[in-house]
């Protein structure tokens, strides 16, 4: 990796890239650690330096996340964009996302119009149907998932350590890790194996970073995330991941060398 005494033309510092794309610098550090997006260079003062090509790659990552892919799969799907074919593939991903949004908005609009007509005709409100429609519309909103997963007391505690933006980011990352643990479980990875313990270490570091090391909050969030339910697919994922995550973390936290490192 190259080093520069000053930020050269066509390079961005980590804060500039984060602001342009609407993510936090913490998210960029996480993606770097996961091998998804590493800076092209650094300054002598230690600033990560990114290019416009990196920004395109970052947006690809975010698009694939919104399409429901876990980080473990995104790493294999993301384009290097070194060739025109790579760029075409990246554009295809964006087009897929836009079509998905159009389909969702069209479906939501039709559902709202249908319910409105029904209410006018029968002069009564089916609140169960109304709630289901609103959930379908707003479950695409990131803040909706934040309040859906965490009750008000835990949310207030989490917000003492984070802004709303980073709290949303925490839920998104945790969701990725739930999907990753479910995949490890399906692959037959043992929670006490090196791969299982690498996962536990990564998950524990995420919990520590976003909660400021507040152990009570860590366990409250872990318990509530494990108990949360949404749709059937998510329930099945949670069921697969719950036992794996619990066993992996229990083993990781019981290691004498880790306990000594925290003293």
N, C-alpha and C positions, 0 to 999 in steps of 0.2 A: 504494500500500500504506500502510495506517495505521500510526502509531507511537504507542506508549504508554509512559508513564514507569514504570508497574508492570504486572505481568501481570493483565489484567482477568479477571473471573469468566467461566467457560466457555471460557477459552483455556488451552492447554498449551504449555510450552516444548518444544523439540525433544527434550530428554532424557526428558521425561515421556512424550511420544508414543512414542518408541522403546522405552521400557521396557514400556509397556502392550501394544504389539503384538508385541514380541519381535524387533525389528530393531536395527541399530546407527544411531547418529546419522550415521555415514558413509554408510549406505544412503539416509537421508533427504536428505542433501546431494546425493547422486548423482541421486535422483529429481527433486529440484528443478532441477538442472542440465539434466536431460533433458526438462524441461517436463511431467513427469507429476504432480508434487505440489508446489506452491509454497505457502509459508506465507501465511495470510490477513493477517498483520500482523507487525510487529517491535517490540521494546521499544527504548527509547532507548539501552540498553546493547548493542543488537545481537542480542538473542536472537530466533530465529524463533518465531512464535506460531501454533499450530494449533488448530482446533476439532474437535468430535466429528464433524462432517461430513467433515473432512479425514481423520480416523481411518478412517471407513467407506471413503473413496476409497483409502486406503493398503491396507486389507485386500482391496479389490477388485484392486488391482495384484498383491498377493501371490498371490491366488487364481488370477488369469489366468496368472501365471508358473508356478504349479504345474500348470496345465492344459497347459503347453507353449508358450504364446504368447510370442514375442520382444517386447522393449520397444517396438520400432517399431510393432507391431500393437496392443499394449495401449493405446497413446496414442489410437488411433482407436476402440477398443472400449469404453474405460472410460466410465461414465455420469457426467454432470455432477451428477445427483441434485438438479436444481432443480425437477423435477416429480414427480408420483406415478408416472408412466410410467418415469422414470429409476430410481426406487426399486424398482419391480417388476422392471426389468431387472437391477438389482444383486442382488436376492434370487434371481432365476433363475440367475445365475452361481454363487451360493453353493450353491443346490440341485443344480446340475450337478456341482459339485465333490464334494459329499457323496455323490451317487449314484455318482460315479466311484470314490470311496474304498470304498463298500459293495461295488461290483462287484469291485474289486481284492481286497478282503479275502475275499469269498466264493470267488473263483477260487483264491486262495492256500490257503484252508482246504480246499477240495475237493482241490487238488493234493497237499497234505500228507497228508490222510486216505487218498487213493488210494495214495500211495507207501508209507505205513505198512502198509496192507493187503497190498500187493505184497511188501514185505520179510518180513512174517509168513508169507505163503504159500510163498515160494520159499526163505526162510531165507538170503538174500543181499542185498547192498546194491549198487545201481547208483549209484555215486558221481557219475557224469556227470549223471544225471537229478536226483540230490539237489542238486548244485551249481547246476544250471539253475533249479530251483525256488526255492532260497534267493536266487539273484540276482534273480529276478523279484520276490520279496517285498521285499528290502532295497534295490533300486535306487530305490525311492520315498523312501528316507531320505537327507536332505541330506548327512550325514557319509559315507555310502557313496560318494557321488559324489566327495567330497574325496579319499578314499583310492584310489578307482578311477582318477582322473586322474593323481595324483602319486605317485611312488615315495617310500619312507620318507626318503631323504636330502634330496630337494627339499622334502618336507613339513616336515621338521625345520627347514630353513632358512627356509621361509615362516613357520613358527610363531614364529621369533625376532622377527619384525616384527609379528605379529598374534596375537590370541587365536584359539581354534578357531572361534568364532562369525564373526570377520571373515575367517578363511581360507575358511570355507564360503561366505561372502558373495562373496569374490573369485572362487571357482570359478563361482558362479551368474552373476555379472556377465559373466565371461569367456565363459560358455556363451551368454549373450544376444548378445554381440558376435560370436561365431562365426556365430550364426544371422543376425545383421544383415549381416555381410560376405558370407555366401552369397547373401543376398537382393540385395545390391548387384551381385554378380557376375551373377546371373540377369537383373537389369534392364539389364545392359550398361554399368554405370557404370565409367569408367576409373579405375584406382587412383591415377593422377596428377592426376585432375580435382579441382576444389575440393571436391566431395562426398566423393571418395575420401580426400583429404587431411584433411578435417574428421573423417572416421572414424578415420584413423590417429592424429591428434592426441588424440582422445578415448581410443582404446585405449592409447596410450602413457602418458597421464596416469593411467589406471587401474593400469597396470603399475607406474608410479613410486610411486603412493600406497601400494599394498599391499606393495611390496617394500622400501620405504624408500630407493629409488634404488640398490639393490644390482644392478649391471649383470650380474654373473655369474648371479645368481638370475633376473633378467628373461629372459635368453636361454635358461636351462635350462627355465624354465616354458614359455616360448613354444614351444620345440622339443618338449617332452613333450606339451603340449596339442595341437600339430599332429599328433603321431604317435598320440595316444590313439584307441582305437576302442571302440565299445560295440555298439549294434545297427546294422542295415543303414541305417536312415534317418540315423542320426548319422554313419556313415561317408560317406554321400553328401554330407551337409552339410559335413563337414570337407574333403572333396575340393574342393568348390566354393569354400570360403572360404580354403583354404590359400594358393593362388596370389595371390588378391586381397590378403589380409592381408600377405603377404610383400612384394609389390611396393609396396603403399601405405606400409608402414612404412619400407622401404628408401628410398623417395623422401623421406618426411617427415624421416627422420634425416639425410639428406644435405644438407638445406637449410642454407645458411650462416647465415641469420638465426636458425634454431633452435639451431644449435651455439653461436652467439655468446650467445644468451640463457641457455645453461646454464653459461657460464664465470663 
